[in-house]
Amino acid sequence: MSGPHATLPPHTGLADGPVYLDYNGTTPVDPRVAEAMRPHLTDFFGNPSSSHPYAVTPRRALAEARAQVADLIGARPGEVVFTSSGSEADLLALRGAVLASGRPRPHVITQATEHPAVLETCSALERLHGARVTVLPVDSDGLLCPAALAGAFTEDTVLVSVMAANNETGALQPVAELAALTRSRGALFHCDAAQAVGKIPLDVGELSVDLLTVVGHKMYAPKGAAALYVRDGVRLEPVVYGGGQERGLRAGTENVALAVALGTAAQLAATELADGAPARLAAWRDDLHQRLTDGLPGRVHLNGPEKNRLPNTLNVSVDGVLGHELLAGAHQIAASTGSACHSGTHTPSPVLTAMGLDPARALGALRLSLGRWTTSGDIETAATALIRAAAAQ
């Protein structure tokens, strides 16, 4: 085997547990990322904003990390604003744009399968800031039609927010087309790219976006490390007020260790993208799908687009079983469903129901997401476990 996977450092956290197929939920921290951040938790403790010698190394490390994130997405270092999470980055983008617009009743457009970090922020903007929000429907693949977006603009539209890739189905939205349309109408375009950055090549210039969310724990950095790309010239209201850090948009002394972790993760992701990791994952994803289809003939149905999706993501429903019961029977793997459990009652995934799936099929869905430590043996183990569990129900 060629490429970085051949020399991947072992991950002891996965050694004795079930096969991990929930990389879209969170990724293990890459040991190389942990090692890079370690000195900034111990030796290099200085405040990067200080003027004495203890600040020099942290300040340089912060600048390098910013450049590494920028390189991964085709941005300039000064356009990268570090945040504590993707949800915070989304909040800064949406709330920041709405409040900075100066409109008495600003209009925001989004779509039905967005992450709750966007949809709940939109709800809060309506409730607290007098915004008007349009949530557009998606087709059966979970994709937003550009014509639907074109018909939704008003004179007061200040922002469109559409994700790059869906966290459940992996569906890839036509971001470049949607962003170009938005720019022609004089509004800003935000893209929550939490699931896409590091998994597929992304360039903010080619996409023509104004704002883009990057999340560390989706690409082998620790939780608590994230960033927002803010195109030069875009005005946002700050999300945290204070000392002027992060272009004045997020005050507070920077967490240098987590910034270093995110930067290192971005650099590793760039290397893996260049060395063909997406193709390797897509091949194993398709192998898993084929094994399930062969082992459960006529019972396995793909949810979302067949081609236009993330290379690591497989969302399928199995006839005659509930997703959570199937996973409970397949204890050799760790994966997830899109359903939510409230007081013992499971409700279908809002993403899948927005795509028009009936409740039974939505409740039978599994999200199987592969990643850096997935092996061909994992695929065989997972397929065998799921087929046996489904046959037993």
N, C-alpha and C positions, 0 to 999 in steps of 0.2 A: 504494500500500500504506500502510495506516495503522498506528499503534502504534509501539513502540520499534524494531521491525525496520526501519522506514523510515529511521531515523537511526542505525542501528547502526554503531559505529566499525569501520573495516576491520581485519582480522586478518592481518598479513603472514605469520604462520606457516602459513596455509592457502592462500596466494596461488598458489604454484607446485606444490603437491603434489596427490596424488590426492584425490578427493572423500572427505571425512571423514564416516564413518557409524559411529563408535565412541564416541559421546558417553556411553554408559553405562559405557564403560571408563574414560574420563577426559575432561574438557572442556578446551579451550584457556582460558588465563587471559584474562579480559576486560581489554582495555587500560585501562578505567576502574578496575578493581580494582587493576591494577599501579600505576597512577598514584596511587591513594589510599594505598597502602602504602609507596610510595617514600620519602617524607620520614622515615618511621620506621625506615628502614634507614640513614639518613644524619644528618639534623639532630636528630631527636628520639630520642636514644639512651638517655635516662635510664631508671633502674629505677623502675617505677611505684610500688614500695613505699617508695621513699626519701622523705625529708621536705624536701629542698632544691628550689630552683626547677626544676632539670632534670627532676624527676619529674612536674611538673604536667601538661604536655601529654600524655605517655604515659599517665598515669593517667586523664585525661579521655577520651583516645582509646579506651582499654580499656573504659571504662564505656559509651561510645557504641556500640562494636562489640557489646558484650553486649546492649544494648538493641535493636540492629538485628536480631540473631539471634532474640531473644525475640519481637519484633514479628512476624517471619515465621511463627512457629509458635504464636502465641497464648499465650506464657508470660510470666512476670515476669523481669526482667533477672537477679535474684538466683538464678534457677533454672537459669541457663546456666553450664555448666562447660566451659572450653576444654580441648581435648586435642590431641594431635599427629596423630591419625588416627581413622578410623571403627573400626578394629580395637581401638585403645586405649579408645575410648568404650564399645564392646561389652564389653571386658574389665572396665572399671570397673563397668559395670552388672551383669554376671553374677557375677563374682567378688565384687564389692562387696556385692551383696545376699545371696549365699550365706554369706559369712563374717560379715556383720553379723547374720544371722538367729539365731545361737547354737544352731541345731539340731545334734544330733550326727550326723544323716545327712539333710541337707536334700535335698529333691526339686525338680528343675527340669524343666519341660516345654518342648519346642520342636518344630519340624516339619522334615520331610525336605529341603525345598528352601532352607533357610536358607543364608546366606553362610558360608563356612568360618570367618570371624572368630567367629561364634557357635558353630558345630558343634565347632570345635577347642577353643574355650574350655570348652564343656560336657565334652568328653573329658578336658581337663586337670582340671576340677573333680572328675570321677570318680576320676581317677588320683591326684591330690595332696591332695584335701580330703574324700574319703569321700562325695561327693554321689552321688545316684542321678538319672539322667537318662532321661526318656522322650522318644523322638523319634517323633512322630505322622506317619502317612502323609498324602498329599495325593490329591486326585482327579485326573482326567485333564486338568483345566485348571490344576493346580498349586495348588489352593486347599484350605485346611484347613477341615474341617467343624466348626462349633461343637459339635455333638453328640459328636464324637470328643474334643474338648478337655474337655467336661463329664465324660466318663467316665474321664478320666485323672488327676483330682485325688486326692491322698491327704491325710492329716492333716499330712504333713510338706512339702507343696508350698509353696515360698517364692517361686517366680518362674516366670512364663511369658514366653518370648521368641519373638515372631513378627514377621517383617519386614512393612513396609508394602507394598513392591513388589519383585517378583523382578528381579534384575539381568539375567537372560537373556531371560525371556518378557515382563516387564513386568506380570505378574499381580498384581492388587491384592487383598490379603487383607482379610477383613471385620474390620478391627482394632477398630472401636468395639464390635462385638458380642462379640468375643473378650475385649476388655479389661473390659467390663462383667461378663461371666461370671467372669473371674478375680477381679475386685474382690469379687464376691459370695461368693467362696470364701476371702477373706482373704489372698490372695497378691498380689505385685507383678506388674505387666505392663511388660515392656520391648519396645520396637519399634525395630528397626533400620530407620530411614527414609532411609538413605543415597541410595537411588535415587529416592525420592519427593519429598523436600524441594526446593522450587523448581520442580518439574515439575507438581505438582498442589497445590491448596490443602490445608493441613494445620493443624489446631488441636488442641493437646494437651488442652485442656479438653473439646472435643467428642468427641475420641477416648477420653477417660478413661484415658490411659496415665500411668504413674508415671515412666517413663524412656524417652527417645527419642534416637536417634543421628542427628547431622547431620554431613555430610561436605562439605568445601569443594571438593575437586577434582571432585566431581560437579556442581557448580553455578558453575563459572567462577572459582573461587579457586585458589590454588596448592595443590599437594600439601603435606601437613603441617599443614593448618588444619582443625580439626573441633571438635565440641562434643557434650556430653551434656546433655540436659534432665533435671534431677533435681527432681521435684516437691517442694515444701516439705514437710518432715516425714519424707521418706524417708531412712532411715539406710543408709549404705554404708560398707564398709571402704575406706580410701584405696587408690589404685593406686600412688601415689608418696608417700613420707613425707618430711617436712622442715619447711619454713617456714610452712606453713599457707595457701598460696595456693589459689585456686579452692575456697573453702569448706572448706579442709583436705583435699580429696579428691585433689588433684594438686599436690604441692609442686614448687617450681622457679620461678624468675623467668619471668614470662609473656613469650611472644614477641608483643610488641605489634604488630609489622608484620603477622604472619600473622593475628592477631585482627582487625585493621583490614580486612585483605583479606576475611576471612570475613564480617564485618559489612557491608562494602560489597556483596559478592556477594549477601547476604541481602536488602539493600535493593533492588538491581536486580531480583532474582527476584520480590519482592513487586510491583514496578511492572509487570513483564512478565505476571505472573499476572492482575493487574487489567486489563491491556490485551488479554487474549485470546490469549496465546501458546500455551496448550494446544490450543485449537481450530485454530490455524494449523498446528501440528505434526501433529495428528491427521489433518488433511486431506491433508497431503503424505505421511504414513505410508500412508494408505489409497490414495493415488494410486500410490505405489510398489508396493504389494501388487497392485493391479489391473493395472498394467503387466506385472508378472512373471507373473501368472495368465494374462493375454491372450497374452503372448509364449511361454509354456511351458504350453500347455493340458494339463490333467490331471496335471501333474507337481509343482505347487506346493501345499504343505500348511501351513496355519497351526498353529503350536505355541503352546498356551496359549489363554486366553479371547479371544473375538472382541471383546467389549465392555469387560469389566471389567479393563482394563490401562492402563498408562501411555500417554499420547498420542503419545509419541515413539518407541515400541518396536515393531519388527516382527521376529518370530522365525519363520522358515519353513524347511521342508525341501524339497529338490528331488529328485525320484525319479531314481535312476540315477547320482548323482554324490556324491562326498564333499565336505563343506563346505569343508575346507581346500584341496582341489584346485580347487574352483570359485573361491575367492577368489584363488588363485594365478594362475588364468587371467584373472581380471577385475582386471588391475593398475591400472585407472583408479580404483578405490575402495579405501578402507581401512576394513575392518570386522572382525568376529571370529566365531568359532564357539564353541560351548560345549564342544568336545572338548578333551582334553588329550593332549599328545604325550610319550611316554616311550620313549626309545631308538629313535625312528623309528616307533613304533607308536602309532596314535591310539586313544584310548578314548572311549566316548560320554560326554556330559555327565551328571553325576549328577542334575542338576535334571530333565533330560528323561527319564531312565530312571526316576526317582521318580514321574513322571507316567504311567508305563506305556508310553512309546514303545519300539518295538522298536529294537535296536541300529542297523540300517540307516538307519532314519528319523532317529534321533538323530545319527548320524554325518554325515548330509546336511544338518544344520541350519546356518543362518546367523542371526546377530543383527545386525540393521541398526537402529542407533539414531541419531535425528536430534537437532539442537540449534540453538543460537542463530544460527549462521552458515549453516545449511542453506538452500539456495535451490531454486526450482522447477527451475532448470537442473541442479542436482545430482541431483535425482530422475530426470530424464530420462537423464542420463549414467550413473547407477548402474544403472538398469533395462536400458539398452541393453548395458552391459558384462556384466552377469550373464546376460542372455539369450544373448548371443553365446558366452560361455564355457561355458554349460550345453549349448548346441547343438553345440559342438565336442567334447564328451566323450561 
